[in-house]
Amino acid sequence: MTDIAAYGGLFMTAFLAATIFPAQSELLLAGMHASGAYDHLILLLVATVGNVLGSVVNWAVGRYLMHFQDRRWFPIKPAMVDRATHWYQRFGVWSLLLAWMPVIGDPLTLVAGILRVDFRLFLLLVTLGKGARYAALVAAV
């Protein structure tokens, strides 16, 4: 596999992992890093950018598409939005540092859009949290 295709695969996996689609970017990142065939800083950058952009999609869905939530085809269940809203209201904007966490992370980014969190602050906090998570993973491998 060429480096560009491998990095592209990591980007897409990280992107999808941050949306409502199931994907495991951590396993792919760890495997690529452990192989020693790829630059670890580029791996970290590609995974972080892909994952953050996936969260941006969630923010945009929350910000611009929630008026479709009553439609049958809408993929986000009201219970998920309610749980994430409660979490967000309890911990505030700083909860976005935990956008990397399984189960609550993706809904938090959606709720940030619903609550119209300033996009620049959203981007900063989500990038810090997700970047730190990937950096810790690369350091551990």
Wavefront OBJ file of the C-alpha trace (Angstrom):
o trace
v 0.000 0.000 0.000
v 1.380 3.420 -0.875
v 1.929 5.944 1.874
v -0.722 8.256 0.432
v -3.323 5.478 0.385
v -2.393 4.399 3.922
v -2.588 7.933 5.286
v -5.835 8.439 3.345
v -7.275 5.303 4.900
v -6.311 6.527 8.356
v -7.875 9.921 7.625
v -11.161 8.364 6.463
v -11.292 5.952 9.391
v -10.653 8.758 11.871
v -13.242 10.934 10.117
v -15.898 8.215 10.192
v -15.092 7.357 13.818
v -16.125 10.881 14.832
v -19.490 10.698 13.072
v -22.442 8.422 13.708
v -20.793 5.680 11.641
v -18.867 3.015 13.578
v -15.116 2.934 12.995
v -12.008 2.270 15.099
v -9.303 4.762 14.209
v -7.259 3.961 17.316
v -6.569 0.411 16.189
v -5.483 1.505 12.731
v -3.307 4.320 14.100
v -1.649 1.993 16.622
v -0.998 -0.640 13.960
v 0.454 1.840 11.501
v 2.657 3.369 14.185
v 3.819 -0.010 15.471
v 4.803 -1.072 11.955
v 7.482 1.631 11.914
v 6.779 2.257 8.226
v 5.139 5.645 8.716
v 6.186 8.957 10.195
v 4.603 9.167 13.637
v 4.026 12.928 13.461
v 2.223 12.627 10.138
v 0.142 9.777 11.565
v -0.797 11.942 14.534
v -1.662 14.903 12.326
v -3.707 12.886 9.816
v -5.690 11.063 12.515
v -6.357 14.251 14.464
v -7.436 16.293 11.439
v -9.701 13.505 10.188
v -11.302 13.001 13.585
v -11.794 16.716 14.186
v -13.389 17.167 10.759
v -15.800 14.350 11.590
v -16.758 16.260 14.722
v -17.244 19.383 12.610
v -19.816 17.422 10.598
v -21.628 16.601 13.858
v -21.539 20.277 14.907
v -22.958 21.297 11.520
v -25.713 18.674 11.757
v -26.639 20.017 15.185
v -26.416 23.618 14.068
v -28.203 23.406 10.736
v -30.101 20.131 10.350
v -31.856 19.490 13.670
v -35.059 20.936 12.272
v -35.350 17.575 10.480
v -35.229 15.602 13.734
v -38.897 14.623 13.534
v -38.388 12.866 10.214
v -38.215 9.084 10.220
v -34.935 9.009 8.254
v -33.106 11.316 10.692
v -30.277 9.189 12.180
v -29.986 10.799 15.627
v -32.357 9.601 18.307
v -33.888 12.131 20.734
v -32.675 10.117 23.757
v -29.081 10.460 22.589
v -29.496 14.222 22.193
v -31.105 14.472 25.642
v -28.244 12.581 27.353
v -25.581 14.655 25.633
v -27.431 17.899 26.380
v -27.593 16.971 30.067
v -23.856 16.167 30.103
v -23.064 19.407 28.289
v -25.231 21.507 30.590
v -23.632 19.914 33.632
v -20.001 20.511 32.578
v -20.345 23.353 30.090
v -18.196 24.075 27.078
v -15.211 22.342 28.708
v -16.958 19.019 28.149
v -15.855 19.346 24.516
v -12.363 18.353 25.664
v -13.947 14.912 26.100
v -15.269 14.709 22.547
v -12.874 11.803 21.990
v -14.656 9.554 24.504
v -16.705 6.607 23.293
v -20.495 6.859 23.603
v -20.696 10.508 24.768
v -18.134 12.199 22.520
v -20.020 12.255 19.235
v -23.303 13.388 20.796
v -21.440 16.151 22.654
v -20.237 17.596 19.377
v -23.765 17.408 17.984
v -25.178 19.190 21.040
v -22.513 21.875 20.696
v -23.993 22.641 17.297
v -27.550 22.573 18.629
v -26.574 24.984 21.406
v -24.733 27.150 18.888
v -21.353 27.002 20.593
v -18.979 29.443 18.899
v -17.304 27.430 16.148
v -13.808 28.738 16.937
v -14.058 27.671 20.574
v -15.565 24.345 19.508
v -12.708 23.729 17.077
v -10.043 24.623 19.654
v -11.393 22.407 22.440
v -12.216 19.429 20.237
v -8.805 19.599 18.546
v -6.995 19.770 21.889
v -8.887 16.797 23.306
v -8.661 14.598 20.239
v -5.046 15.520 19.530
v -4.050 14.711 23.118
v -5.836 11.365 22.933
v -4.028 10.372 19.735
v -0.687 11.645 21.081
v -1.132 9.505 24.209
v -1.937 6.498 22.042
v 1.130 6.985 19.844
v 3.316 7.457 22.940
v 1.939 4.245 24.476
v 2.589 2.094 21.389
l 1 2 3 4 5 6 7 8 9 10 11 12 13 14 15 16 17 18 19 20 21 22 23 24 25 26 27 28 29 30 31 32 33 34 35 36 37 38 39 40 41 42 43 44 45 46 47 48 49 50 51 52 53 54 55 56 57 58 59 60 61 62 63 64 65 66 67 68 69 70 71 72 73 74 75 76 77 78 79 80 81 82 83 84 85 86 87 88 89 90 91 92 93 94 95 96 97 98 99 100 101 102 103 104 105 106 107 108 109 110 111 112 113 114 115 116 117 118 119 120 121 122 123 124 125 126 127 128 129 130 131 132 133 134 135 136 137 138 139 140 141
